[in-house]
Amino acid sequence: MDRSPLPPASTTALRAAFAPTGTLRASINLGNPILAARDAAGGEPVGVSVDLARALARRLEVPLECLVFDKAAQSVEAVRNERADIGFFAIDPARSEGLGFTAAYVLIEGSYLVPSAASLQDNAEVDRAGLRVGVGSGSAYDLFLTRALQAAQIERFFNAEAVTEALKEGRIEVAAGIRKQLQTLTRSDPGLRLLPGRFMVIQQAMGLPASRGTQAREALAAFVEEMKASGFVAEALARHRIDGGTVAPAA
C-alpha cells in the first residue's frame, strides 16, 4: 500500500525536493512517546512517526536517516533550519514561519495534572491569578497556553519530567502535558490526579521546510491522507501499543 507513486509530481522531482542530499533526513521527537520512543532492545527510534518516515523513504527510493531529539522545539528547528527534510510535530501558528504542514494524522489530548489535595476540580479553574502552570518549553501545549491563559502564570521547563518534579516539589500548582503520560503518572503516584477532560487537542502533523516548494508540500499532504485512509496510521498505533492517540479524520 505504501509503494504507489507520490502525486502530483514525478518521483524524480520529488526525490530532489524531499531529499536533496540523497538521503531522507527525518526529525524524530522522543519527547512525545505516543509518536516515538527508543527500542528497548537496540536503542533505535521506533513509533508511528518512524514508520511514516520509512514509508515515505521507500516511496522516494532513498535511504532514511533519523535525527533524534528530546524536545519538540529542537525537532522543529532542525526542519526549519533544513538540517532535516521532514518532521513530525503539532500544528501551531507559532511554528508556521519557514515550515509547511500537512493536515493532522494523529490527535492527542492535552490535560492538567495537580496534587491530589488541590482544590482545583475543573479545567476552567486553572486560569486564575496566583496559579503557576508548568509546561515543557516549546511544546504544543506551551504555545497554546501562552495564548489561552490570561491570569495564571506559565513556568517553562526543559521537558515533561522536569515539569512533574516541579509539581511534586510545590514549585508549580498545575502541570500541563499529554494526557496519556499524565495518566501513567497517576497510576504510580496517589499524590497526583488528573483534572477531568482536556484543555486542548494536539494535532500532530508532518512538516517540511517551506523552501521545498508547493509540489513537495502537496505531495506530503496527499501521502498523509493516504496513510490515514489506508489504515497505515491506525495499524502503526496498534503495533506499537499506543492508546493515547487517535487517527485524525480526513482533511
DACOR-V486607 format. One line per field, one symbol per residue. ss: DSSP state (2 for helix, 1 for strand, 0 for the rest). phi: phi as a letter, one per 30 degrees, with the letter a starting at -180 (. if undefined). burial: + if it has 24 or more other ideal C-beta (glycine too) atoms within 12 Angstrom, else -. A space follows every 10 residues. Layout:
ss: ???
phi: ???
burial: ???
This chain:
ss: 0000000000 2222222200 0011111110 0000001100 0000110222 2222222222 0011111110 0222222222 0000011111 0022200011 1111111111 1111100000 0022200000 0111110002 2222222200 0011111002 2222222200 0001111122 2222222200 0111000001 1111111112 2202222222 2222222220 0222222220 0000111000 0
phi: .ccddddcdd edddedddbd djbdccdccd dcddcaacdd dciddbkddd dddddddddd hbdcbcccbc bdddddddde didbcbbbad daedcddibc cdddcbcbdc bccbdedddd bbeddddbej cccdbdeidd dddddedddc cdccccbdad dddddddddi dbcbccaded dddddddcbd dbbcddibca cdcdbcbbed ddjddddddd dddddddddd jedddddddc hcccbbddde d
burial: -+---+--+- +--++-+++- ---+++++++ +++++++--- ----++++++ ++++++++++ -+-+++++++ ++++++++++ -+-+++++++ ++-++---++ ++++++++++ +++++--+-+ --+--++--- ++++++++++ ++++++--+- -+-+++++++ -+++-++--- -+++++++++ +++-++---- -++++--+++ +++++++++- -+--++++++ ++++++++-- -++--++--+ -+-+++++-- -
